[in-house]
Amino acid sequence: MPTSPAVVIIPAYNEEPGISRVIADIPRDLISEIIVVDNGSTDRTAAKARKGGARVISQPDRGYGAACLAGIAALPPGTEVVLFLDGDYSDDPAQAKDLLRALEEHRADLVLGSRTRGCPQPGSLTPQQRFGNWLSTAIIRLIYGHAYSDLGPFRAIRREALSRLDMQDRTYGWTVEMQVKALQQELKVVEIPVSYRPRLGRSKVSGTLSGTVKAGCKILWTIARLSLRHPFAIPETKEKDKGKRVIHEGPRRTTKGH
């Protein structure tokens, strides 16, 4: 496990149904602080987060990336590891321990929780999410020679590596920006399978046609923009060398979803 506890950042917009359960299930022995970024919620998200023991900061400028950036700006001095987690209870917060363990065991810079390689419950990943994941990761593999399996939000990253990525996206391109830049910066990346369940509350992205289209277009545009800036940043990796930069852990016994 990390030599110092991690700080959790939870971007949240109208996550009243799930935010209390997310905070309650985070393993506190591994976490020094939980930061919930209220992204302009009109419900009781902020109040419930505070009651659960989180530090709540406000980011009225709407956008997933904007909320994550606000959380990064609020990190306490000395933070060494940052864990990103959504507030809708679709991921199992108890599996934070698995991400942090993989970060140390593999001496990784970034650990991604893969929903597609885990055990997604029926209805948790919509067909459009599955197709979007497949298309985006296929394009990344074509350009960089590395096979991601998911663009999920549940991830742990070392603070020093996060600074090197110079994250900029303020909306739907946040997760893919991190993954593309991780390859460009030659970070050591590990993917581990995580469980996934239907979210609590209505989805603001995959739950609407307009949200799905906007998110999909932004993700593809982000891949193209970053790749044009660094078209030959990382050459095609030979099959025998792929595990040196992106490692895929096999399934292991983890805490079951609730």
VEXDREN-2710 file (C-alpha; in Angstrom, 1 decimal):
% VEXDREN-2710
k/r/px/py/pz
1/MET/0.0/0.0/0.0
2/PRO/1.1/3.6/-0.5
3/THR/3.5/5.0/2.1
4/SER/1.1/7.9/2.7
5/PRO/-2.7/7.9/2.5
6/ALA/-4.3/9.0/-0.7
7/VAL/-6.7/11.9/-1.2
8/VAL/-10.0/11.1/-3.0
9/ILE/-11.6/13.6/-5.4
10/ILE/-15.3/13.1/-6.2
11/PRO/-16.8/15.3/-8.9
12/ALA/-20.5/15.6/-8.2
13/TYR/-23.5/17.1/-9.9
14/ASN/-26.9/16.3/-8.3
15/GLU/-25.7/13.0/-6.8
16/GLU/-27.9/13.2/-3.7
17/PRO/-29.1/9.6/-4.1
18/GLY/-25.6/8.0/-4.0
19/ILE/-23.0/10.4/-2.5
20/SER/-23.5/9.3/1.2
21/ARG/-23.1/5.7/0.3
22/VAL/-20.0/6.4/-1.8
23/ILE/-18.3/8.3/1.1
24/ALA/-19.3/5.7/3.7
25/ASP/-17.8/2.8/1.7
26/ILE/-14.4/4.4/1.0
27/PRO/-11.7/2.6/3.1
28/ARG/-10.7/5.3/5.5
29/ASP/-7.5/3.6/6.7
30/LEU/-6.0/4.2/3.2
31/ILE/-7.4/7.7/2.7
32/SER/-6.3/11.0/4.4
33/GLU/-9.1/13.2/3.0
34/ILE/-12.2/13.0/0.8
35/ILE/-12.8/16.1/-1.4
36/VAL/-16.3/16.4/-3.0
37/VAL/-16.5/19.0/-5.7
38/ASP/-20.0/20.3/-6.0
39/ASN/-20.4/21.1/-9.7
40/GLY/-23.5/23.4/-9.4
41/SER/-25.8/20.9/-7.8
42/THR/-29.4/21.9/-7.2
43/ASP/-30.1/19.1/-4.7
44/ARG/-28.7/18.2/-1.3
45/THR/-25.4/16.7/-2.6
46/ALA/-23.2/19.1/-0.8
47/ALA/-25.1/18.8/2.5
48/LYS/-25.0/15.0/2.4
49/ALA/-21.3/15.0/1.5
50/ARG/-20.4/17.3/4.5
51/LYS/-22.5/15.1/6.8
52/GLY/-20.5/12.1/5.6
53/GLY/-17.2/13.7/6.6
54/ALA/-16.0/15.0/3.2
55/ARG/-14.6/18.5/2.5
56/VAL/-16.9/20.1/0.0
57/ILE/-15.7/22.7/-2.4
58/SER/-17.7/24.5/-5.1
59/GLN/-17.1/24.6/-8.8
60/PRO/-20.1/26.4/-10.4
61/ASP/-18.6/26.2/-13.9
62/ARG/-20.3/23.0/-15.1
63/GLY/-18.1/20.2/-16.5
64/TYR/-16.7/16.9/-15.3
65/GLY/-13.1/18.1/-16.1
66/ALA/-13.7/21.4/-14.5
67/ALA/-14.8/19.7/-11.3
68/CYS/-11.7/17.4/-11.3
69/LEU/-9.4/20.4/-11.9
70/ALA/-11.0/22.2/-9.0
71/GLY/-10.4/19.2/-6.8
72/ILE/-6.7/19.0/-7.8
73/ALA/-6.3/22.7/-7.0
74/ALA/-7.7/22.0/-3.5
75/LEU/-5.3/19.1/-2.7
76/PRO/-3.5/19.6/0.6
77/PRO/0.3/20.1/0.5
78/GLY/2.2/16.8/0.6
79/THR/-0.4/14.8/-1.3
80/GLU/1.4/11.9/-3.0
81/VAL/-1.5/9.9/-4.4
82/VAL/-4.9/11.0/-5.8
83/LEU/-7.8/8.7/-6.4
84/PHE/-10.7/9.8/-8.6
85/LEU/-14.2/8.3/-8.0
86/ASP/-17.7/9.2/-9.2
87/GLY/-20.4/10.1/-6.8
88/ASP/-23.2/7.9/-8.2
89/TYR/-22.3/4.6/-6.5
90/SER/-21.8/2.8/-9.7
91/ASP/-18.2/1.8/-8.8
92/ASP/-17.5/0.0/-5.5
93/PRO/-15.6/2.5/-3.4
94/ALA/-14.2/-0.4/-1.3
95/GLN/-12.2/-1.4/-4.3
96/ALA/-10.0/1.7/-3.8
97/LYS/-7.8/-0.6/-1.8
98/ASP/-7.2/-2.7/-5.0
99/LEU/-6.2/0.3/-7.1
100/LEU/-3.8/1.5/-4.4
101/ARG/-2.4/-1.9/-3.9
102/ALA/-1.7/-2.2/-7.7
103/LEU/-0.1/1.2/-7.7
104/GLU/2.5/0.0/-5.1
105/GLU/2.9/-3.6/-6.3
106/HIS/3.6/-2.6/-9.9
107/ARG/5.3/0.6/-8.9
108/ALA/2.9/2.2/-11.4
109/ASP/2.2/5.9/-12.1
110/LEU/-1.4/5.4/-13.0
111/VAL/-3.9/2.6/-12.2
112/LEU/-7.2/2.4/-14.1
113/GLY/-10.2/0.5/-12.9
114/SER/-11.6/-1.4/-15.9
115/ARG/-15.3/-2.0/-15.9
116/THR/-15.3/-4.0/-19.1
117/ARG/-12.7/-6.4/-17.7
118/GLY/-14.5/-6.7/-14.4
119/CYS/-18.0/-7.8/-13.6
120/PRO/-20.5/-5.1/-14.8
121/GLN/-24.0/-5.8/-13.7
122/PRO/-26.8/-6.0/-16.3
123/GLY/-27.8/-2.5/-17.3
124/SER/-24.8/-0.8/-15.7
125/LEU/-23.1/-0.2/-19.1
126/THR/-25.4/0.9/-21.9
127/PRO/-24.8/-0.3/-25.5
128/GLN/-23.6/3.2/-26.4
129/GLN/-21.1/3.2/-23.6
130/ARG/-19.7/-0.1/-24.7
131/PHE/-19.5/0.9/-28.3
132/GLY/-17.9/4.3/-27.4
133/ASN/-15.3/2.5/-25.2
134/TRP/-14.5/0.0/-28.0
135/LEU/-14.1/2.7/-30.6
136/SER/-12.1/5.1/-28.5
137/THR/-9.7/2.4/-27.2
138/ALA/-9.3/1.0/-30.7
139/ILE/-8.3/4.4/-32.0
140/ILE/-5.8/4.8/-29.2
141/ARG/-4.3/1.4/-29.9
142/LEU/-4.0/2.2/-33.6
143/ILE/-2.1/5.4/-32.9
144/TYR/0.0/4.4/-29.9
145/GLY/0.1/0.6/-30.0
146/HIS/-1.4/0.2/-26.5
147/ALA/-4.6/-1.6/-25.7
148/TYR/-6.7/0.1/-23.0
149/SER/-10.0/-1.7/-22.3
150/ASP/-12.0/1.1/-20.8
151/LEU/-12.2/4.9/-20.2
152/GLY/-13.8/4.5/-16.8
153/PRO/-13.6/7.2/-14.1
154/PHE/-12.3/5.1/-11.2
155/ARG/-8.5/5.6/-11.1
156/ALA/-5.5/6.3/-8.9
157/ILE/-2.5/8.3/-9.9
158/ARG/0.7/9.6/-8.2
159/ARG/0.6/13.4/-7.7
160/GLU/3.9/13.9/-9.5
161/ALA/2.7/12.0/-12.5
162/LEU/-0.6/14.0/-12.5
163/SER/1.4/17.2/-12.6
164/ARG/3.4/16.0/-15.6
165/LEU/0.2/15.4/-17.5
166/ASP/-0.8/19.1/-17.3
167/MET/-4.5/18.3/-17.5
168/GLN/-6.7/20.8/-19.3
169/ASP/-10.0/19.4/-20.4
170/ARG/-13.0/20.8/-18.6
171/THR/-15.8/18.6/-19.9
172/TYR/-16.2/15.0/-21.2
173/GLY/-12.7/14.6/-22.5
174/TRP/-11.1/14.4/-19.1
175/THR/-10.6/10.7/-18.7
176/VAL/-9.3/10.1/-22.2
177/GLU/-7.0/13.1/-22.0
178/MET/-5.4/11.5/-19.0
179/GLN/-5.0/8.2/-20.7
180/VAL/-3.6/9.5/-23.9
181/LYS/-1.2/11.9/-22.1
182/ALA/0.0/9.0/-19.9
183/LEU/1.2/7.2/-23.0
184/GLN/2.7/10.3/-24.4
185/GLN/4.6/10.9/-21.2
186/GLU/5.6/7.2/-21.0
187/LEU/4.0/6.6/-17.6
188/LYS/3.7/3.1/-16.3
189/VAL/0.0/2.3/-16.5
190/VAL/-1.8/-0.7/-14.9
191/GLU/-5.4/-1.8/-15.6
192/ILE/-7.3/-3.9/-13.0
193/PRO/-10.8/-5.3/-13.3
194/VAL/-13.4/-3.6/-11.1
195/SER/-17.1/-4.3/-10.5
196/TYR/-19.7/-2.0/-11.8
197/ARG/-23.4/-1.6/-11.1
198/PRO/-26.3/0.7/-12.2
199/ARG/-25.9/4.2/-10.9
200/LEU/-28.1/5.7/-8.3
201/GLY/-30.0/8.6/-9.8
202/ARG/-30.3/9.6/-13.5
203/SER/-27.3/9.8/-15.7
204/LYS/-26.5/13.2/-17.1
205/VAL/-24.5/11.7/-20.0
206/SER/-25.4/8.2/-21.1
207/GLY/-29.0/8.6/-19.9
208/THR/-29.7/11.1/-22.7
209/LEU/-29.2/11.0/-26.5
210/SER/-27.7/14.5/-26.6
211/GLY/-25.4/13.8/-23.7
212/THR/-24.2/10.6/-25.3
213/VAL/-23.5/12.3/-28.7
214/LYS/-21.7/15.3/-27.0
215/ALA/-19.6/13.0/-24.9
216/GLY/-18.7/10.8/-27.8
217/CYS/-17.7/13.6/-30.1
218/LYS/-15.6/15.3/-27.4
219/ILE/-13.8/12.1/-26.6
220/LEU/-12.9/11.4/-30.3
221/TRP/-11.9/15.1/-30.8
222/THR/-9.7/15.0/-27.7
223/ILE/-7.9/11.9/-29.0
224/ALA/-7.4/13.5/-32.4
225/ARG/-6.2/16.8/-31.0
226/LEU/-3.7/15.3/-28.6
227/SER/-2.4/12.9/-31.3
228/LEU/-1.9/15.7/-33.8
229/ARG/0.2/17.6/-31.2
230/HIS/2.4/14.6/-30.6
231/PRO/1.9/12.5/-33.7
232/PHE/5.0/10.3/-33.2
233/ALA/5.3/10.6/-29.4
234/ILE/5.3/6.8/-28.9
235/PRO/6.1/4.3/-31.6
236/GLU/4.2/1.1/-32.2
237/THR/5.1/-1.2/-29.3
238/LYS/6.2/-4.7/-30.1
239/GLU/3.9/-7.4/-28.7
240/LYS/6.6/-8.8/-26.4
241/ASP/7.2/-5.3/-24.9
242/LYS/3.6/-4.2/-24.3
243/GLY/3.5/-5.3/-20.7
244/LYS/6.4/-2.9/-19.8
245/ARG/4.2/0.2/-20.1
246/VAL/0.6/-0.9/-19.8
247/ILE/-0.1/-3.9/-17.6
248/HIS/-3.4/-5.7/-17.4
249/GLU/-4.0/-7.5/-14.2
250/GLY/-6.2/-10.6/-14.2
251/PRO/-9.4/-10.9/-12.2
252/ARG/-8.9/-11.4/-8.4
253/ARG/-11.3/-11.8/-5.5
254/THR/-12.5/-8.3/-4.6
255/THR/-15.2/-6.8/-2.4
256/LYS/-18.6/-7.5/-3.9
257/GLY/-20.8/-4.6/-4.9
258/HIS/-23.8/-3.8/-2.7
END
